[in-house]
């Protein structure tokens, strides 16, 4: 498994596992737990979740799935903006830790920008870090101006990543956000890297897939994984889907294939607002 480095040099896998909408259907629970455990066995040891997902149900699923595997995993969760006050972020983290059956998070993210002053959130994050309850903190869905404001705030430059919507059909971050992060040595975490499976499977994706005897969505995921400094966190609810995602990591797209994809899925030519789902 290839890795990218956090600003302090710690290596994390470029391909992890997302969990949005998992843990919400009791009849799928056993299969979803097996999928997460299978992903860890394949080297997809970064697992991303959030208190928002299923209002805690997903964290409970992840906690159960990682029983006996916690020390192998780089565990990520996210705090609601309305819980991100100096005191609120600490209390929210403690609730997440209980649901996840662990004593610490490897990375804790502000899920999106809210009304709480960034200074207050940073203070909460730093209190958690000092207490050993989180190892790193970062943000999610922050555009370039938000990152500027964050880094201008006291202690804001301790942020280690920004998790954003990024895939072949959602390339807005490339205009100025990805260069901003790269300049400061921050990797980007790409959520919904295959647009929740809604990317077109005909056309160029289908053509490349047929040539390589893989699926169009594996090609799309391989494109994201080709981007420097990017961590992709696709969700997979079955062992077969996890295996397919892991195989995409090993697809090396040729310069001609990359050029064809760039031509069909054009990069932005001007600044546009950061997209969220």
N, C-alpha and C positions, 0 to 999 in steps of 0.2 A: 504494500500500500504506500503510495507516495504521500508525502507530508508537506505542509506549509508551516511557517514559523510565526508564532506570536511575537510581539515586539521584544519580549525578554528572551527570545530564542527558543522557547519551548515548542516542540514539534507536535502538530496535531494532524490527523489524517485528512486528506482532501475530500474523502467521501465518507459521510456519516449517515445517520438515520433520523429522519423527522418523524413526528408522532401526532401531528394535527389530525383530529377526528378519530383517533384510536381510543379504545377504552370506553366508548359510548354505547356499544352494543354487546350485551352479555353473551350472546351466541357466538361472537367473534373473538372473545377474550383469549381462549386457549391458543387459537391460531395466531393472534397478534403477539402474544407472549413468545411463542415459538419463533416467530419471524424476527423479533428483536434479538433474541438469544442467538439465532442463526447468524444474524448480521455481525454481532460481536465476534463470533467464531471465524468469520471471514475477514476480520480486520477493520470492520466499520464500527470502530469503538467510540466514535463521537455520537452521542445520543442527545437530541434536542427536544425539549418539551416546554411547557408554560403553564402557569396557574390558570390562565384563561381557557385552556383546552379542556372541554368538558367540565369546566368549573372545578378542576382538581381531579376529575376522574382519570384523566390521562396520566397525570403524575403518579396516581396510585397504581395504574397498570405498569408503568415504567419501573416503579419501585419493586413490584412483584417480579417483573421480568429480569431484573438485574440482581436478584437474590443470588449470592455467591459469585457474582461477576463484577461487583462494584469497583474493585481496585484495578480492573482492566479497562475501565471506561472513563472517558472525558465527558462528564455530565453537565448539560446546559439546561437552565430554565430561565423563565422570563417573568417579570413583575408587571402587573397592570399599572398604567400611568396614575390612576387614582389611588393606588397604594404606595406611590413612590415618594412620599414625604420622608423626612429624616427618620422618624419613628416607624412610619408605616412600612417602609421597605424592609426594615429589620423584622417586623412582625410577619410580613408576607413571606419572607425567606424562611423563617422558622416553620411556618405552616407547610411550605413546599418541602422542606427537609423531612418533616414528619411523614408527609404523603409518600415521599420518595425513599423512605427507610434508610436515610443516610445522615451523616453528621456534617457533610460539606458539599457544596457545589464547586465544580471546576470553573464554571463561568456563569455569571448572572447578568441578564440583560434587561434594560428598560424596554418594554415591548414596543411602545411608540411614544412620541412626544405628547405630553399632556400639559396641564396648567400648573403643576407643581414646579417651582423654580429648580433649575438644574443643579444649583448649588446644594439644595437640600437633598436631592437624590444622591449626589456625589458623596455627601457626608454620610448618608446611610450606607452606601456601598462600602465606603472606607471603614466604617465601624464594623461591618460584617467581615471585611477582609482582616482587620486587626484581631477579630475574635476567632479567626480560623474557620468561619462558616462559609466563606467563598474564597476562591483562590484568585480569580480574575473577575473583572466586570466589563460590560460593554453596553452597546445600544442596538436598537433595531428600528428600521424604517426612518432613519435620520438622513435628510438630504444634506447637501454640502453646506448650506448656510447654518443648519442645525449643528453640524460638526464644527464649524468655525466657532459658534457660540459655546459649544461644549468645551473646546480646547482653550477658549479664553477664560473659562471659569476656573477658580482655584481647584487644582487637583484633577481637572478634566482630562489632562493628557495621560492619565492612567488608563483610559479606555483602551481595550485591546482589539476590538472588532466592531463591525456594524453589519447586522443581518438585514438583508433587503431582498425584495422580489427581483429575481434576475434569471432570465433564460433567453432562448433564441428570439422569442417574440416580445420580450420585455427588456430591451437593451438601454433604456434611459440612463441607468447608472454609469454607462460608459462615457457619457459626454464630459462630466467633470468630477463626479463622485469617486469613481474608481481611481482616476489619477490622483485625487486628493488623498485617498487612503494609501495608495502605493507609495506616495512621496514620504509618508510618515511611517511606513513599515507595518501598516495594519491590514491583515487579510479581510476579505469580505466573505460573509456567509450567505450563500444563495439559497433562499427558500423557494419552494415550488419550481425547481430547476427544469422540470418538464411540463410546466403549466398545468399541473394536476392531470396530466395525460391528454390534454385537449389540443396539443399541437397537431397540425395537419400531418397525416401519415402518408399522403401521396406527394407527388412532386419531388423536390430534391431530397428530402429526408427518406422517402420511399426508395428513390433511385440508389442512394448510397447504401441503404440498408440491404437491398437486394444484392448488390455487388459484394457486400461483406457477409451475407448470410446472417444478419442480425436484425433486430427490430428497429423501426424508425425512432422510437423513444430512446433506445439505447444510443443511437447516433446523437440525438439531441442532448442526452446527458454527457456523452463523451465530449461534445463541444464545450459545455460548461466546465468540465474538468480540465479541458485544455487551456483555459484562461489562467494566466499567472495570478497567484495570490488569492485564489477562490476556493472556498470549501462548499461543497454541495451537500444538501441534507434532504434528499427525496424521502418521502414516506412510502413504506411497503408493508402491507398487512399480511403477506403470505411468504413462506420460505422461498417459493419459486420466484416471486417478484424480487425479493432480496437478492437472490442468486443472479437474476438478470441485471439488477443495478450494479452488483459487484463486477460482473463481466464487462459492463460499459467502461469501467475504470481502465481496462486493458486495451481498449480500442484506441489506436493511434491514427487520427485522421491525417490524411495527406495534405500538403499545401493546396493542391487543386480542390480537394473536398472542402477545406476550410474556406477557400476563396468563393466557391459556389454557394456555400451556406451564408457567407457574409453578403453576397450579392442578393440572395433571395430574402434574407432576414436582415434588413439594412440597419446599420448603426445610426443613432440620432445625429442629425446635422446641426441641431440647435438645442439650447437648454429647454427642458420640459420638466414639469413637476414629477417628483418621485412617485411611482405607482405603489399601491398597497392592495393586498387582498386579505 
